[in-house]
Amino acid sequence: MLTVRVAVGSTGSNPYELDFTDLAGSELREAPDGWHAIVPLGGAKHRLWLRELPRCGSLVALDLPFDRNFDLRLQAAHRFWLALERRPVGRPPLAQFIGTRHRHILALRAVDGWLEGNSYRNIARGLFGKSRIPDRAWKTHDLRSRTIRLVQMGLRLIRGGYRDLLRHKGKNSDGTT
């Protein structure tokens, strides 16, 4: 969510004519802490928070605090600016790739089977189909290893790792990801 406020001072460029009470297709709600807006623009929904509504034609600014989520707010601000400029906004910063989303679904299905007391072989049959699971050589089969990894990933997700899905995968201070 981007924090919007009335800008102090002026700029050399022309300000955008933003009337938050009359943005096409937008939702604007007053709350005890200010105003919340969802603005569909440029094929994306931009979530904004305003302590107070600026007058129509006022120069506005976005607050981008230097905190853990600075990079995400910066990307959101850039996407909002691109939408105002009627340029392609690109992919949302937290959007998952299809393969990643599929792996998370498999992990949650695998851990559900494991929590119900199923063996890794039975879980693999449910996930990948009975025809792909060998009668012999199961202990060394790649689907056994994959099933075990999926159960472990599912356990991490249900133990709080799901919060990582909401975080940007950036580099830590020690250079690791």
KEDRENMAR-65294 format. One line per 10 residues: number of its first residue (from 1); their letters; for each residue x, y, z of C-alpha. Coordinates in steps of 0.5 Angstrom, whole numbers. Each point is the difference from the previous one (the first is absolute). Layout:
NUM = a = X/Y/Z ~ ...
% end
This chain:
1 = mltvrvavgs = 0/0/0 ~ 3/7/-2 ~ -1/6/5 ~ -2/6/-4 ~ 0/7/2 ~ 0/7/-2 ~ 7/2/-2 ~ 3/6/3 ~ 3/5/-5 ~ 0/0/-8
11 = tgsnpyeldf = 3/-4/-5 ~ 2/2/-7 ~ -4/-5/-4 ~ -7/0/0 ~ -4/-4/5 ~ -5/-5/-1 ~ -7/2/0 ~ -2/-5/6 ~ -7/0/3 ~ -1/-5/4
21 = tdlagselre = -7/0/1 ~ -1/-1/-7 ~ 5/-5/-3 ~ -4/-4/-5 ~ -1/-7/3 ~ 3/1/7 ~ -2/-1/7 ~ 1/5/5 ~ -2/-1/7 ~ 1/4/7
31 = apdgwhaivp = 3/-3/6 ~ 2/2/7 ~ 7/1/-3 ~ -1/3/-6 ~ -3/-1/-7 ~ 2/-7/-4 ~ -1/0/-7 ~ 1/-6/-5 ~ 1/3/-7 ~ 0/-5/-6
41 = lggakhrlwl = 5/3/-5 ~ 4/-2/-6 ~ -3/-7/1 ~ 2/-1/8 ~ -3/2/6 ~ 4/5/4 ~ -1/1/8 ~ 0/7/3 ~ 0/3/7 ~ -1/7/1
51 = relprcgslv = -1/3/7 ~ -4/6/-4 ~ -3/1/-7 ~ 4/5/-4 ~ -4/5/-3 ~ -1/-1/-8 ~ 6/2/-4 ~ 5/0/7 ~ 7/-2/-1 ~ 0/-7/3
61 = aldlpfdrnf = 6/-4/3 ~ 2/-7/2 ~ 3/-2/6 ~ 5/-6/0 ~ 3/-1/6 ~ 7/-3/1 ~ -2/-7/3 ~ 0/-7/-2 ~ -5/1/-5 ~ 3/6/-3
71 = dlrlqaahrf = 1/-4/-7 ~ -7/-3/0 ~ -3/7/1 ~ 5/3/-5 ~ -2/-5/-6 ~ -8/1/2 ~ 2/8/-1 ~ 3/-1/-6 ~ -6/-4/-3 ~ -5/5/2
81 = wlalerrpvg = 4/5/-3 ~ 1/-4/-6 ~ -8/-1/0 ~ -1/7/0 ~ 5/1/-6 ~ -5/-5/-3 ~ 6/-5/-1 ~ 1/-7/1 ~ 0/-1/8 ~ 4/-7/-1
91 = rpplaqfigt = -1/-6/5 ~ -2/1/7 ~ 6/0/5 ~ -2/-6/4 ~ -3/-4/-6 ~ 2/-7/0 ~ 2/-4/-6 ~ -5/-6/-2 ~ 5/-5/2 ~ 1/3/7
101 = rhrhilalra = -7/0/1 ~ -1/-7/-2 ~ 5/-2/4 ~ -3/3/6 ~ -6/-3/-1 ~ 3/-7/-1 ~ 4/1/7 ~ -7/2/3 ~ -3/-6/-3 ~ 6/-5/2
111 = vdgwlegnsy = 0/3/8 ~ -8/-1/0 ~ 1/-8/-2 ~ 6/0/5 ~ -4/3/6 ~ -5/-5/-2 ~ 5/-6/1 ~ 1/-2/-7 ~ 7/-3/-2 ~ 4/4/-5
121 = rniarglfgk = -2/-5/-5 ~ -7/1/1 ~ 1/7/0 ~ 4/0/-7 ~ -5/-4/-3 ~ -5/5/2 ~ 4/6/-3 ~ 3/-4/-6 ~ -5/-6/-2 ~ 1/-7/2
131 = sripdrawkt = 3/-1/-7 ~ 6/4/1 ~ 2/-4/7 ~ 4/-6/-1 ~ -1/-6/4 ~ 7/-2/1 ~ 6/5/1 ~ -5/5/4 ~ 6/2/5 ~ 4/3/-6
141 = hdlrsrtirl = -5/3/-4 ~ 0/7/-2 ~ -7/1/2 ~ 1/-3/7 ~ 5/6/1 ~ -4/5/-3 ~ -6/-2/4 ~ 4/0/7 ~ 2/7/-2 ~ -7/2/-2
151 = vqmglrlirg = -2/-2/7 ~ 6/4/3 ~ -2/6/-4 ~ -7/-1/2 ~ 1/0/8 ~ 5/6/-1 ~ -6/4/-3 ~ -5/-2/5 ~ 5/1/6 ~ 0/8/-2
161 = gyrdllrhkg = 4/-1/-7 ~ -6/2/-3 ~ 1/8/2 ~ 6/-1/-5 ~ -4/0/-6 ~ -2/7/2 ~ 7/2/0 ~ 4/2/-5 ~ 6/-4/-1 ~ 6/4/0
171 = knsdgtt = 7/0/3 ~ 2/0/7 ~ 5/4/3 ~ 5/-6/-1 ~ -1/0/-7 ~ -5/-7/0 ~ -7/0/-3
% end
